[in-house]
């Protein structure tokens, strides 16, 4: 059985528990705080007692030094304290359970001369009222903890959705036919990717920077070809000056020339150095990857959309050969066995040895059910 110390520790260090346990505990804590207030006389009674305690404690704290001892100024402060405390007690509801504590506290300061011990006795007399005020403090702390626990639970719920989706995918891959002839998919896709990489390298070295940038600009209308388009000042420089007639490799080489040597190749050596040298990383990073097809492959419909989107740009880079290779990929996407082959390809590529062992042992399915139960419980608690 959990003792009081354990309960306090769990409240102070909620990070030791997961989000579900924390949210459950926060609901229980708030329910317990509300029940304690009800047992102590209800909301209105406890609020009245708590506010009266805070006012009384503040008076004692404010006058503890000013009204202790002797002297004209001290006596003036004593009169103020007695008057304010007397008014506070008189205004208390007759049926307030803690009224006697306030009256006893007043008795300890209702004398012509006060000392430090009198204030201590008055504070001790207020202990029953302080316990009522602590009920309100506990409820506020419980509400704050519930708010924090709900935020943590919402974050956990988002993570759970991702985990559940991943486990569901693993289960699907676990049903794959690992002996399926995935080469029927891999051969045309891999063949195209190798060919487009070779073609792009040739294109990169052979065509002018202006022509290459025209291809990159055209890709903005092709969502399946995510080329990073050039910065505006570089695009303008290549399209509007004589430098754009050179290839990218030539421009990168020129950027290392001295200004006197570079003057034989372009009209404005300084401008070339500013525009090309500062964008060397971007230019050197240009390659055929945006034109390649993913492996493992996508679903058949997406693959066909991708092939159609890539085709005009691939044709500009590599001509009819790439068009024919893309046509072969499109044809294989219509294979009646495509879904089975695609799932097998993904399983072979994506499943680790550990995941295969877990699938064989059934632990992935067990974990999935556990995650779903946690999600359901979190959703229920978050609705409360």
N, C-alpha and C positions, 0 to 999 in steps of 0.2 A: 504493500500500500504506500502511496506517495505521501511523505510527510510535509510539514509546512515549509521546511528549509528547501526541500526539492522543488516545491511549487514556486517559491520566491526566486530560486535560481533560474527556473525555466522562463519566468516572466522577464528576468533581467537579461537573459541571453537567448532570445528567440532564434538566433542564427543557428543554434545547435539542432533545431528541428526543421523538418521540411515545411513547405508552405501550407499543406493541408492540415498538418498537426497544429501549426501556429494559428490558422484561422479557426479551427475547432476550439482551441484553447481560448482564443480571444472572445468568441461567442459565449463560451461558458463563463469566462471572467465577467463579461458585461452582464450576463443573466444573474450571476451571483451578486454583483454590486447592486443591481436593481432590486433583487429580493431582499437584500440587507436593508435597503432604504425603506422598503415596504414594511418590513418587520419592525423598524424603528419608528413607525408612525405615519409613513407615507411621504410622498414628495413634498407637499406643502409644509408639513411639520418639520421635516429634516432640513429643508432649505431655510426655514425661519431660524431654527436652532443653529445651523452652521453660520448663517450671516451674523447672528447675534454673537456667536463665539468670536468670529473674526473681528467684529467691532470692539468687543470687550478686550480681547488680547492686544489689539492695537492701542487702546487707551492705556493699558498697563505698561506696554512697551514705551509709549511716548512719554509717560509721566514718571517712570521708575526712578530716574535721576532727578528730574526737576521738582518732584513733590516729596522727596525724602529729606529728612533733617529738619532744621529750623531756619527762621529768618523770614522777613517780610515777603520776599519774592517766592520763597518756597511755599509759604502759606497761601499765596495767591494761586499758585499752580495746584495746590491741594484742593482749594475750593473749586477750581475748574474741573478737576478730575472727579471729585465727589458729585458735582452737579451733573456732569455728563453720564457718569456710570449709573447714578440714581435714575436719570431719565431713561436710560437704556433698559434697566430692570423693570421700571414701571410700564414701559410699552410692550413688554413681552406678553404673549398670550397667556391667560391664566392656566390653560391646560397644557402648556408646553412641558413635555416630560423633564427637560433639563432646567426648568425655571429655578428649582431649588439650588442648583449649582451656582447660578448667577447671584442669587440672594446671599449665599454663603460667601462668595467672593467679595460681594459688596460689604458684608459685615467685617471682613478683614481690613478694609481700607476706610471704614466709617469711624475714624478717630481723629483727634486733633493733631496728632503728630505721627508721621509714617517713617518707617525705616525699610531697608532692603528686604528684611525677613517678612514684613507685612505683604510686600508685593509677591514674594515667593509663595506665601500661603494662599493669596488670592489666585495666582496662576494654577496652583495645585487643585484648588477648589473647582476650577473650570475644566478639569480633566474629563468628566462625563460629557460635557458639551464638545470638547475637542474630538472625542470619539465620533460624535455625530458629524462634525465637519470633515473628519477623515473619510466618512462614507461618501460624501460628495466628491472629495479629492480622488478617491478610488474609482468612482464611476467615470470621472473625467479622464483618468489615466487609462481605464479600460476601453473607453470610447476611442482614445488616441491610438491605443494598441490595435483595436479592431480596424481602424482606418488604415494603419500601416500594414496590417496583415492582409487586408483586402487588396492593397496595391501589390504586395508580394504574390498573392494568389493569382491576380490577373496576369502578372508576368509569368508565373509558373504555368498558367493555362495556355498562354501563347507557346511556351516551350513544349508543353505536352502535345499540342496540335502538331508541331513539327516532328516530335518523337513518334507519335502515332502514325503519321503519314510515312515516316521512314520505316517503321516496323511493318506497316501494311505493304509497302513496296518490297521489303525483304521476303515477306510471305509469298507475294506474287512471284518473285524471282525464284523462291524455293520450289515452286511448281514447274519451273522451266525444264525443258528437255535438253540436258547438257550434252546430249549426243547428237543434237540436231545439226544438219549441215550448214552452219552459219557462213561458210565460205561463199555460199550463193549470194550473200549480202556483202561480205567483206571484199570480195574480189573487185566488183565494179566500183565500190566506194573508194577503196584504197587505191585502185588504179587511177581513178579520176584525181584524187588528192595529190598523188605523186606527179601526175602529168601537169596539173595546174601550178604546182610549186615550181617545176622546171620552166614552164611557159612564162610565169611571172618574173622569174629571174632574168630570162632573156629579154622580156619586155622592159624590165627595169633598166637594163644596160643599153637597150637599143633605141628607145623612143625618147623624145625630148621631155624635159621636165614639164613643159606646158601641156603636152599630150597626156602625160601621166596624171597631172593634176586635174585634167578634164575628166579622166576616169574616176578619180576620187570624188570630184564634185558630182558626177552622175550617180554615184552610189547613194547619195542622200535620198534618192527615190526608190531605193531597194533595201527594205528593212532587214532582209536576211544577209546583207553584205555590210557588216559594220566597220567599214574603213574609218579610221580617224582622219577627219578632213583637216587640211593644213590651216595654220593660223592665218588670219586675214592679211596681215602685212606680208607674209611669205607668199600667199596666193597672189596678191596684187603684184608683187615683185616679179614672180615667174610669168604671169600672164601679160604684163604690160611693158616688160623690158626685153632687150636682146638676150639677156641671160637665160630666159626661158627656152631658147632654141637649143641649149645644151642639155645633155642627160644629167640626171641626178648625180651619178658617180663622178661625172666631169666637174660639176659645180662643187661637190665636196672636195675634190682634188684642188680646184682653183682656190678654195678658201684657205688653203695652206700656203699658197704662193705669196711671194713678196708683192707689194703693190706695183712695183715697176714691171715685174714679169707678168702680173695679172692684167696690166693695161693692154697687153697684146691680144687679150681674149674677150674682154668686156669693156663697155664704155665707162663704167663707174666702179673701179675696184673697191673703193671704200664702202659703197652701198652693198656690193656682193658680200663682203666680209661681215657687214652688220646683219644682213638677212640670212645668209647661209650658215655662217659659223655659229650663230646663236641658236640655230634650229637643227644642228647636226644630229642630236639624239633622235628627234622626230623623223628626220629623213632616213637615217640608218635603220630605223625600226620598221620601216615599210616592208611588208612581205605579203605572201599570198594567203595567209591564214583566214582573212575574212571571206575569201572565195572557196575555202575548203568545206567539205561536208563532215558533220560530227560522227564520231564513232565512240561508243555504240550508236546505232542510228535512232532517229526519232520515229514516232508513229508514222504510218504510211501517208496519211493526209498531209501532215506537216512536211514530210520529206518531199512530197510532190510540189507543195507550195515553194519550198526552198529551191528546188531544182529550177522551177520556172523563174524565180526571182534572180537566181545567180546567172542563168544562161546568157543574157545579153552582154554582161560584163566579162564573163569567162570567154565568150566568143571574141570579144575585142582583144583579150590578152593572148588567147591561144588558138583562135580560129576554129575550123570545123572539127578538128580532132577532139577538142574539149566538148563541143556540142554533142558529138556522137557518144562520148563517154557519159555525159549527163543524161542522154536519152536512154542509155543502158541502165542507169540508176533508176530512172523513172519507171522503166519497164519492170524492174525487180520489185519496185514498191507495189506493183499490182499482182504480185505472186499470191495465190490463195493461201500459201503458208507463211506469208510475211509476218503476221503477228507472232506466230510461234517461233519463227527464226529470230525476230527482233528481241523477244523476251529471252531467248537462249543466249543471244549475243550479249545482252546487258548482264545476264547472270554470270557468264564467263568473265566478263570484263570487270564487273563491279563487286561481286561477292568475294570477301576475303576467306581464308581458310577457317578462321574463327567463326565467321558468320555461317559458313556451310556446316560446321560442327554443331552450332547452336540450332540451326534449322533441323538438322537430322535428329537432334535430341528433343525437339519440341519446345525449347526454352524461348524461342522468339515468339511463338504463339502465346505462351504463358505470360511473357512480359507485355505483350500487346493487350491481353485481357486486363492485366493489372493497371496499365496506363489508362485504359478506357474507364475502369472503375474509379480511378483517382480523378479523371476528368469529370465524370458524372457527379462525384461527391463535391468537387470544387464548384461546379456550376450551381449545384443546389445551395451550397452555403453562400455563394455570392448573390443569389437571388433573395436571401433573407435580409 
